[in-house]
Amino acid sequence: MSASSRTGNNRDKGQESSKLMEQIVSRENMTKAYKRVLTNKGAPGVDGLEVTELKGYLQAHWSAIKESLLEGSYYPQAVKQVSIPKDGGGERLLGIPTVVDRMIQQGIHQIINPLYDPEFSEWSYGFREGRNAQQAVVQSRTHIQSGKRWVVDMDLSKFFDEVDHERLLSKLRKKIVDRRVIHLIDRYLRSGVMINEVEERRVKGTPQGSPLSPLLSNIVLDELDKELERRGHKFVRYADDFQIYVGSRRTAERVMESLTGFIENKLKLKVNKTKSAIDRPWKRSFLGYSFTSQKDSKLRISPESIQRLKGKLKEKFRQGRGRNQQKFIAEDLNPLLRGWINYFSKSEVKRFAEAIDGWIRRHLRKIRWRQMKRRWTRLQALMNRGLSEERAVQSCFNQRGPWWNSGASHMNQAYPKSYFDKLGLVSLQNELKRYHL
């Protein structure tokens, strides 16, 4: 290629990058963004506009919105703050933009993501097309199997609330020539948060819940990835969850100390020293998984993940006391169980599944026992399920509570596993076997 041709190509690319806003508001890009917002659904923002009302609103107002975006005069509305429970306890604050701002942010993401994603680290798995948490834990296992049997498990304190705006914008300016896009992202970063009908200005952080926030978080933490790569470390990062795998405790201590300084002094983020730790990988959890201590270090589900599942199931069981059991299983239990085992399908340790299956059936027998409120109702039901009259009488008049009876032989005989199989209850054991065929 001649020098003049290369100069021409660079000029064309420069012209394209200086007109990113035109690409963002193009009909093709915005149609794609609109469809994505519809698919994701979600609650309305501060203006109360529902996703189902977006089409009519755009028909009336899109021309003016588009013009203000092209002129660089568009200002987003404040985000509505809501809190949701975290799996590990406590609450996570989410910011819900209006559906119009969600669509615009999605449109920005679709155009600028290709500028950044190809240069992200090979060991970064969060919020990237074609990558997921399961791949991240499989890569962790590979690092451990290679002999890196100590882990530096670092926790960033309220990462999404601590992102330094100026540092982030400075990184964006290195690739994004179109200043209208920079100014618009800046306005999204600084847009107010509506708390109890009072708008509070934001001076740092990116609100969780916006379509643009995941990409911005990866842009911020790519600097961390590059530093780890420069130092030659084996690591895996999924969003703000990351672990570094090393060969000795002494190395781990050195990495923890130096990396804490880099994160806090260079990136202007905070390390949660209470939750961060140096340990063996099988004594820590990562994205809900853990590992066995054998040399081949197999993937297993962390005890905390199993306890969280049981907590969710107990809540479901409380809601299912007065309901038809087959309908309750189909509508409430099975979707939860299928989603859970789909995520944990990479587990190579399967013993837990049989135990949880039995625990679930016992809870369903407990519900069934309670639904048969009167002793004579229980007597008739147990006899209808094949128990002799003598045994049914002994069972109904044993003066024991529902939980004891749900685990007793008479309820296991009357309502065996085959009974719940016929009701369509998902078996975690069978599902896991299917994934490993």
Disulfide bonds with the S-S distance in Angstrom:
none
